[in-house]
Amino acid sequence: MIKKIMANGINEIQFLCDLKKRSGETSKKVEEAVSEIIENVRFNGDKAVKEYTLKFDGSLPYYYEVPRDIINEALDEADEKFVDALLNAMENIADFHNRQREQGFINPKENGVILGQKIRGLEKVGLYVPGGTAAYPSSVLMNAIPAKIAGVKEIIMVTPPGKDGCPNKDILVAAAICGVDRVFLAGGAQAIAALAYGTEEIPKVDKIVGPGNIYVATAKKLLYGVVDIDMIAGPSEILILADETANPKFIAADLMSQAEHDVLASSILVTTSEAIADETIREIQRQVETLSRQEIIEKSLDDFGAIIVTNCRHCAVELANEIAPEHLEVLMENPMELLGALDNAGSIFLGNYSSEPLGDYYAGPNHVLPTSGTARFFSPLGVSSFTKRSSYIYYTEEALREAKDDIILIAEKEGLTAHANAIKVRFE
């Protein structure tokens, strides 16, 4: 089960070094397989996509593009309480992301110069959604809603068909309420390649977002530059900071909520109380017996989980900033006091009643977050992820005359005489 580590400047550092190895480099074998798929789809389009669908999913779907009436039918036939829950979540997500809208600006100056910036939504975005047992309608909401708010003109969703050749109906319900424009039944690296290059039927997009397995993640990585991507996501992770005021029952439950994602998921507790550490271990052992994904949870906690006991709150915060987790829970007295010191985290959950699944599904902030320590320099998915910026410049002749000597000097210092000449010829 989960290991307990007494922080001494050595033990916890060794654990962090071992942790970093879990998401290592993609194997050469996977990259070779994905590269072959990408090239096949690039040159053979939908024919290649359908061949891979037959090979990997077992059968061809009833339809390649899901008809609009099938999407609407899924919404009409869906459980009313499920639809209401999605609509409530959608309202919260939209409210949060509407506050992220950016405005362009114009800066006219007294000498006639006009500078500015304009912001536009991307033309087309591809949304990858896993199917089958790993079907996440919440991911449809988290990706499609900020894209729509950003002004994206068309969202193309790809999702693998089920073994019966049909789409996952919960995913279609989420797509319907979010306004996804088109849905294709294709999955894996072949679907990513189709979105990146375009086929006879699947449109070429400007950006691809959404979670997927190692083949999907590798395809996104290899195609970055041909198309933009959201991020290269690693295994899920949670770090909980707790003191003697925390409830071990809550801690155990929250650690396991991430551990159930994947055997590579990482769940870490950093606490200033050894008593809390020991009681959390007992709670994990008690609660895990009732959970459907017990085997995955136990392996995840055994391989990549830890309870680290530190001497003080400051030491705990330093560790949190070093780990830079995807999800960071603060179950400490007066958690808001620590917010300013927590610099590196994808999303921060403050207090005993801000459990991580609240962020996954409902509260409003995005659940597409940087992993594997990349929260040091990456940010969550948001409205700005779906926009592009263009600057603009207008100079009068007199304004350029005033600036020309400086421009020419800098250009000549760089040895770019054609740059200097482009300014000089305007005043000869």
N, C-alpha and C positions, 0 to 999 in steps of 0.2 A: 504494500500500500504506500501511501505518500510518506516521504522521508522528512525527518525533523533535523534542521541544521542550526547549530548555535553559532551565531555570527562572531567571527574573531579576526576578520580581515583576510582570512585565507580560505576557510571552508565555503563561505558564500560566493567568493570570487571563482573558486573552482567549479561550483555548480553553474554559475552564469556562463563560464567558458564552455562547459559541456552542453548547456542549453542552446548556445548559438550554433552548435553542430547539427541540430535537428532539422533545420530547414536548408542546410548546405546547398551546393550547386545541383542543378538538375542533371541527372545521369546522362552520359553521352548517348546511351541507347535510346532514351526517351527523345532527346533532341533530334537524333537521326530519323526516328520514326515520324516525328511531327514534321520535320523538314520535308520528308517524302510526301506526306499528306498535303502539305501546303502547295508544293509544286504541282502535284496532280490536280488539285482543285484550281490552281491558277490557270492551267492550260486546258483542262477538260470540264471546268464549270460544274453545272448541276449533275451531269452524268457521274462525275467522280463523287460528289456529295452523296448521291443516292446509293452508289456502290458501297461507300463506307457505312451508310446507315444500315444497309442490308447485312453487312459484315459484322458490325459492332452491336447493333440493336436487334438483330435477328429477323426483322421483316421490314418491308417498306410500309410507311403510313398510308392511311386511306387517302390523304391529300397532302401535298407538299406545302402549299400555303393554306392555312386554316381559313375557311370561308367566314365572312363576317357574321352570317346567321348562326354559325356554330358557336362563335364567341358570345354572341348575345344570348343564345340558348343556355349556355353554361351559367350565365349570370341569372337568367330567369329561373333556372331550376336549382340554384344554389340554396343552401340552408340560410334562412333569413337572418339568424343570429350571427352566422359567420360573415355575411355581407355587412351587417351593421357594425361588427367589430372592425372590419377592414375600412369602412367609411369613417369610423371614429378615429382610427389610426391615421387615415389619410388626411383628415382635418388637422390633426396635430402636426403631422409631417409638413403639410403645406404651409401652416402658420409659421413654423420655425424657418422653413426655407425661403418664404417670402421676405423675411427680414434680411436675407443675404443678398438681395438684389443690388447690383452695382449700377451707378449712374455714370454716363459719359460726362465729359466736361468741355467747355470752350473757354479759352483764356485770351480775350482780345487785349492788345497793348496799345499804348498811346501813339507809338510810331507806326501803327498800321499793321503790325504783325498779328497774326491769328494762329494760336496753337490750340490743340484739343485732342480728345480721345473719344472714339465711339466704340460701343460694346454691342455685339450681335450674338445671338444664339447660333449654334452650329446648324448646318443644313440637315444632316441625317446622322442619327446615332444608332448603333447596334447594341441591343441588350441581350446578353446571354443568360439564360435561366436553366439551371439543372432540372432534370425531370426524374420520374420514378420515385424511389424512396427518399431521394435528396431534393424534393420539390419544395421551394421556399417562396410562397406568394409574397411574403414580407419583402423579399429582395426586389420584386417587381415594383412595389411601392417606393422603396428607398432609391431606386435608380430612375424610374420614370417620372416621379413627381418633380424633383429638382430640374430634370431635363425640360419638362413642360414649362416650368416657371422661368427657366433661362431663355425660353423662346425657340427651342429646337423645333424645326418644322416637321420632322418625321422620325418616329421611333420604330425601328424594325427589330422585332423580338425573334430570337431563335431558341428553340427548346427541343430536346430529343423526344421522340414518340415513346409511349409506353410499349410494353410487350404486345399489347393488343392492337398496336398501330394507331392509337388515339392519343391526343394530348392530355396532359394532366388538367382536370377541370378546375381545380383550385387556382392554378396558374392563369387559366383563361379568365376566371372571375376577376382576379387582380388586374389583369391586362385590360379588361373591359372597363373597370371603374377608373383606371388611371389614364385611359385614352391612348393606349398603345395602338399604333396605326396599322401595322401588319405583323402577322405571326407565321413563322415557318417552322415546320417540324424537321429540325436537323440539329444534331448535337456534336460534341467533341471538337477536335482541332479542325475538322473539315468545315464546321459551321463558322468558326472564327475566320478561316481562310476565305470562305465565301463572302463574308461581310467585308473583309479587308480589300479584296480584289473586285468583288461584284461578279455575278454570274448572269446567265440569261434571265433568271427569275428573281434572284436575291439582289437587291440594290447594293452598290458600293457605299459604305458609310464613312464618315469622317472620324468617328471615335467608337471604340467598343468598350462596354462596361459590363460588370456582372461577374459573379463567382463561378468557379468550375473546378474540375479535377486537375491533376498534374499535367495532362495533355492539353487541356484548355489553357491553363496558366502558361505553359511553355509556348503554345501557339501565339498567345498575346505578346509574350516577351520577344519572340522571333520576328513578329510582324510590326513591332513598334517602330515607327518611322514611315512605314507604308501607311499606317493608320495610327491615330492616337489611342491610348488606353487609359483606364482609370488608374490602376496600379498593379504591381505584381504581388499578389497576396500570398502570404505564407499560412501555416497552421494557426488556428484561433488561439487566443491567450487571454488570461485574466490575472491581474495582480490585485490582491486585497491588502490594504493597510488597516490594522486593527490594534486597539489597545484593550485594557482590562474592562472597558465599558461595553465592548462588543458582545454580540450574542453568537456563541459557537454554532448554534443550530442554523443561523442565517449564513454564517461563513461557509460551513460545510456544503449547504445547498447551492450557494453561488459558485463555489469552486467546481462542483460537479456539473453545473449547468454548462460550463465551457468544456469540461473534460469529455462530455458525451458527444461532442462534435466529431472527434477524430482521435485515433490513438496517438497522433503527433501533437495534439493540443497541449498547451501548458497552463497549469493552474497553480498559482503561487500565493501563499499567505506570508506577509511580513508583519510580525507582531512584536510588541514590547512586553508581552506577557506570556511566560512559559505555561502558565495555567490555562490560558486561552488556547495555546498551541495543543496541549494534551487533550483538552476537551473537544477541540475541533476534530482531532483524529478519531476520537470515540464516536462523534456524531457522523463522520463520513462512513465509518464501519456500520453504523446503525441504519442510516438512510439509504445507502447504496443497495441494500438488500431488496428494496421496494421498487427500484428503477429498472426500466425496460432495457436500457443499454449498459447494464452493469459491467459486462466484460470489457467494453470499450473504455468505460470510466476508470476501471481498476488498472488497465494497462497504461492509460494516459497518465494517471496520477503516479503510478509506479516508475514510469520512465522519465517523465518530464514535469512532475509536480514536486513541490517542496513547501515546507513550513519553516521559515527562517525567523529565529528569535533574535531581536536586536536589543541594544541597551536603551535607546531613546527614540523619540519621535523624529528628531533631526536625522538620525542614522537611517530610519525607515524611509524618510522622504528622499534621502540621497540614493538609496537603493532603487527606489521607484524611478527616479530620473535616469539612473544608469540603465535599467531594464527597458524603459520607454515602452510600456505595454500597450497593446491594442485597447483593452478595457482596464480601467483603474477604479477600484472601489475604495472609498475612505470611510471605514467604520470606526471612527475615533471620536472622542469628545470634541465638540465644536469643530466639525470638519471644514466649515467654510474658512476657518482661520488658516488652513493649510493650502487653500486653493492657489494663492499667489506664488507659493514655493514649488508647486507641481508643474514643471515646465514641459515634460515629455510624456504625453499620453494621447492616444487617439480620442478617447472619450472618458470623462471623469464622472463618477457616480458618488454623490455625497450623502452620507447618512444611512441609517439602518433600513429605510424604506425606499431606497433608490437602487433596487436590485438590477443587475445587468440585463436580464431579459426585458425590463422596462424600456431600455434603449433599443434592443433588438427589434421590438415590435411596435411601440406605441407612443413614447413620450414626444418624439418629434425630431431630435437630432439624428443625423444619418448613421446607419449601422455599417456602412462600408468604410472601414478604418484601416490605417496603416498597421502592419504587423512586423514581427521580427526585429524590433528596435528602430524601425524606420519612422516612428513618430517623432524622432529627433529632428526630422527635416521634411516629412510629408504630412499632409492634412487630410481630414475626412473628406469623402465625396460631398460635393455641395453644388450650389447653383453656378459658381464660377468654374466648376469642372466642365460645364457645357457651353461656355461662352468663349469668344475670341475678341481680342482688342486690336483696334487699328488707331494709330496716331495720325494726326494730320498737321500740316505746316503751310502757312501762307505768309510770304514776305513781299513787301513792296520793294521797288528799286532802291529807294533811299535807305530802307532798313538793311538791305543786303550790302549797300555801299559802306555803311557804318561797320559791318561785321567782316567785310571781305579780307582785310589784311590779316586778321587773326586766323581765319579759315585757311588762307593761303599758306601762312607760316606753319600751321600744324600739319597741313597736307605735305608740304615740302620736307618737314622734319621726318615724316614717315616714308619719304621717298616716292610718294604717289603724285607724280607731276601732272597726270591727267586730271586728278581731282582738283589740283590747284588751277589748272588751265580752264576747267569748267566754270570757275568763278571769274578768272581774269578776263575771259573773252566777253563777258557781259559789260565790261567797262573799258574796252579798248576803243 
